[in-house]
Amino acid sequence: MPELPEVQTVVSTLRPRVTGSRIATVRLHRTDIVNPAGVDLPPLLRGRTITAVERRAKRIVFTLDDRDLFYVHLGMTGQLTVEHADAPVRPHTHLVMALEKRGSRSEKREGLELRFRDPRRFGGVFWLGSQSPDDGLGPEPLSLRPGRLANALARTRRAIKAALLDQALIAGIGNIYADEALFLARIHPLTAANTLSPEQVGRLNRAIKLTLRRAIRARGSTLRDFVDADNAPGGYRSRHQVYDRAGETCRRCRTVIERIVLTGRSTCFCPRCQPA
């Protein structure tokens, strides 16, 4: 599932392409991708201008000229791309928005479309209107202070890997970057969150930020489906230290990387660098 670095990459490539564009037409091919159920999305979008595109956690949040908001969640296989109108529409493309770019003197049709494609349909389009996109989400990890992280972890006995996946505790981290940050911090994924020492929490806070920033610079990790708004894959997968490398040797100490299942999720770690 795309996580913070992948979503930030989509936002960074999407923003210059669509900000200031008017949504001329909307073609919705599946109503079940729209939330809340029953929302008639096309008339809410048609004729509106996109004034901002931002990231909140794993959400791609659009602001319209009437200040209404909606966001796209990529789920596991979602792709949000800008295509030329004459480009073939790929299977499982559920939403197409034709864009008009405002020029300096007059409105000019650019022949571009914003397309949302999602073969497995775990993602979707969420209409917020005037509601905040922050509902139920914890703080952003890139601006999280060690003290706030320590307070949050002190309130849960869950394994630290499971705690990091809780979007109400920290927003934006998923399976890939939880494994990578724990490796960098030298913390075993099964360690109870409320038993971490202040020194360990400080290491983890730094490791989370460093891992995410490195992944953002590499434009995210493409395991299978992820592409940015220009259909380009991410380059961080080759730099993974432990994630999806079970049975391979640790790049730091040459110990074989192990894999366990924690809360139904694959978890990879180095037993020497991350002792229990």
C-alpha positions in Angstrom: 0.0 0.0 0.0 1.4 3.4 -0.9 2.6 5.2 2.2 3.7 8.7 3.1 6.7 8.9 0.6 4.6 7.5 -2.3 1.7 9.8 -1.6 4.0 12.8 -1.2 5.6 11.9 -4.6 2.2 11.9 -6.2 1.3 15.2 -4.7 4.6 16.8 -5.7 4.2 15.7 -9.3 0.4 16.4 -9.4 0.4 19.9 -7.9 2.1 21.8 -10.8 0.0 19.9 -13.4 -3.5 20.5 -12.0 -3.4 23.5 -9.6 -5.4 26.4 -11.2 -7.2 24.0 -13.6 -10.9 24.0 -14.0 -12.7 20.7 -13.9 -14.6 20.9 -17.2 -16.2 17.4 -17.3 -16.4 14.4 -14.9 -16.9 10.8 -16.0 -17.5 8.4 -13.1 -17.5 4.8 -14.2 -18.1 3.2 -10.7 -20.1 4.8 -8.0 -18.8 2.4 -5.3 -15.4 4.2 -5.2 -17.1 7.3 -3.9 -17.5 7.9 -0.1 -19.8 8.6 1.6 -22.0 6.2 -0.3 -24.8 8.1 -2.2 -22.8 11.2 -2.8 -23.4 12.4 -6.4 -19.8 13.4 -7.1 -19.8 14.7 -10.7 -22.0 17.8 -10.1 -20.0 18.6 -7.0 -16.8 18.7 -9.1 -17.9 20.0 -12.5 -17.0 23.6 -13.1 -14.9 23.9 -10.0 -11.3 25.0 -10.0 -8.6 23.1 -8.1 -6.8 25.7 -6.0 -4.5 23.4 -3.9 -3.3 19.8 -3.7 -1.8 18.7 -0.4 -0.9 15.5 1.5 -2.4 14.6 4.9 -1.1 11.2 6.0 -1.8 8.9 3.1 -4.5 11.1 1.7 -4.2 13.3 -1.5 -6.3 16.3 -0.5 -7.8 18.7 -3.1 -9.1 22.1 -2.3 -11.7 23.7 -4.7 -12.4 27.3 -5.4 -15.5 27.2 -3.2 -13.3 25.9 -0.3 -14.9 22.4 -0.5 -12.4 19.5 0.0 -12.2 16.0 -1.3 -9.4 13.5 -1.1 -8.2 10.4 -2.9 -6.9 7.4 -1.1 -4.8 5.1 -3.3 -5.5 1.9 -1.3 -3.2 -0.9 -2.5 -3.3 -0.5 -6.3 -4.6 3.0 -6.9 -3.0 5.4 -9.4 -3.7 9.1 -9.8 -2.2 10.3 -13.1 -2.4 13.2 -15.5 -2.9 12.0 -19.1 -3.5 13.5 -22.5 -7.1 13.2 -23.4 -6.2 11.2 -26.5 -4.2 8.6 -24.5 -5.9 5.2 -24.2 -7.9 4.8 -21.0 -6.5 1.8 -19.2 -8.8 -0.9 -17.6 -10.0 -0.2 -14.1 -10.0 3.6 -14.6 -13.0 4.6 -12.5 -12.9 8.4 -12.6 -11.8 10.8 -15.3 -11.8 14.6 -14.9 -11.1 16.7 -18.0 -9.1 19.8 -17.1 -9.0 23.3 -18.5 -6.1 25.5 -17.6 -6.7 29.2 -17.1 -4.3 31.3 -19.2 -3.3 34.9 -18.7 -6.0 36.2 -21.0 -8.5 33.5 -21.6 -9.4 30.0 -20.5 -7.5 27.5 -22.7 -8.2 23.8 -23.0 -5.0 21.8 -22.4 -6.4 18.5 -23.5 -5.4 16.9 -20.1 -7.3 14.5 -17.9 -6.9 13.6 -14.3 -7.5 9.8 -14.0 -8.0 7.6 -11.0 -7.3 3.9 -11.6 -7.6 1.2 -9.0 -7.8 -2.5 -10.1 -8.5 -3.9 -6.6 -10.7 -1.0 -5.4 -9.3 -0.7 -1.9 -8.9 3.0 -2.5 -11.4 5.6 -3.4 -12.6 9.2 -3.6 -13.8 10.7 -0.4 -16.0 13.9 -0.4 -15.4 16.1 2.6 -17.1 19.3 1.7 -16.3 21.7 4.5 -15.1 19.0 6.9 -11.4 18.7 8.0 -9.2 16.0 6.4 -7.7 15.4 9.8 -10.5 13.3 11.3 -9.1 10.3 13.2 -5.5 11.0 12.2 -2.5 11.4 14.4 0.4 13.8 13.9 2.6 13.9 10.9 5.8 11.9 11.5 8.1 14.5 9.8 7.2 17.1 12.3 6.7 14.9 15.3 8.6 15.8 18.5 10.2 13.1 20.6 8.2 14.0 23.6 4.9 13.6 21.8 6.0 10.3 20.4 7.1 9.1 23.9 3.7 10.1 25.4 1.8 8.3 22.6 3.9 5.1 22.9 3.7 5.1 26.7 -0.1 4.6 26.5 0.0 1.3 24.5 1.3 -2.2 25.3 1.3 -3.2 21.7 4.4 -4.3 19.8 6.1 -1.2 18.5 5.7 -2.3 14.9 1.9 -2.5 15.4 1.9 0.8 17.2 3.6 2.5 14.3 1.0 1.2 11.9 -1.8 2.9 13.9 -2.8 6.0 11.9 -4.4 7.5 15.0 -1.0 7.4 16.7 1.2 8.5 13.8 -0.2 9.3 10.4 1.4 8.1 7.2 3.7 5.2 8.2 2.9 1.7 6.8 4.5 -1.7 6.6 7.5 -0.8 4.5 8.7 2.3 6.4 7.9 0.9 9.9 10.3 -2.0 9.2 12.9 0.3 7.7 12.8 2.8 10.6 12.9 0.1 13.3 16.0 -1.4 11.6 17.7 2.0 11.5 16.8 2.6 15.2 18.0 -0.9 16.1 14.7 -1.8 17.8 13.1 -5.3 17.6 9.6 -5.1 16.1 8.1 -7.1 18.9 9.3 -4.8 21.7 6.4 -3.5 23.7 5.9 0.2 22.8 5.5 1.3 26.4 8.8 -0.2 27.4 11.0 1.9 25.1 13.6 4.0 26.9 13.8 7.8 26.3 17.0 7.1 24.3 15.3 4.5 22.2 12.3 6.8 21.5 14.7 9.5 20.4 16.5 7.1 18.1 13.2 5.9 16.7 12.0 9.5 16.1 15.2 10.3 14.2 15.1 7.0 12.3 11.4 7.6 11.1 12.2 11.1 9.8 15.5 10.0 8.1 13.9 7.0 6.5 10.9 8.9 5.1 13.0 11.8 3.8 15.3 9.3 2.0 12.4 7.6 0.5 10.8 10.9 -0.6 14.1 11.9 -2.3 14.0 8.6 -4.2 10.3 9.1 -5.1 9.0 6.3 -3.1 9.0 2.5 -3.4 7.4 0.7 -6.4 6.7 -2.9 -5.5 4.2 -3.5 -8.2 1.6 -0.8 -9.0 2.8 2.5 -7.6 3.5 5.3 -10.1 3.6 9.1 -9.6 1.3 11.5 -11.5 3.5 11.2 -14.6 3.4 7.4 -14.6 7.0 7.1 -13.4 7.9 4.4 -10.8 9.7 5.1 -7.5 13.3 4.2 -7.0 13.6 3.4 -3.3 12.9 -0.3 -3.4 16.6 -1.1 -4.2 17.6 0.7 -1.0 15.4 -1.3 1.4 17.5 -2.6 4.3 15.1 -5.3 5.6 11.6 -4.9 4.1 10.8 -7.8 1.7 14.4 -9.2 2.1 13.7 -12.2 4.3 16.4 -14.9 3.7 18.9 -12.4 2.3 21.8 -11.1 4.3 21.8 -7.9 6.3 23.7 -5.1 4.5 25.1 -4.0 7.9 26.2 -7.2 9.6 25.7 -10.0 7.0 23.2 -11.9 9.4 20.3 -13.5 7.6 17.2 -11.3 7.7 14.2 -13.0 9.4 10.4 -12.6 8.7 7.5 -13.0 11.1 3.8 -12.2 10.9 2.6 -9.5 13.2 -1.1 -8.4 13.3 -1.5 -10.1 10.0 1.4 -8.1 8.3 4.7 -9.4 7.1 7.5 -8.0 9.3 11.2 -8.3 8.4 14.1 -7.5 10.7 17.8 -8.4 11.4 18.0 -10.5 14.6 21.6 -9.2 15.3 21.0 -5.5 14.6 17.6 -5.6 16.3 18.0 -7.9 19.2 15.0 -8.9 21.2 
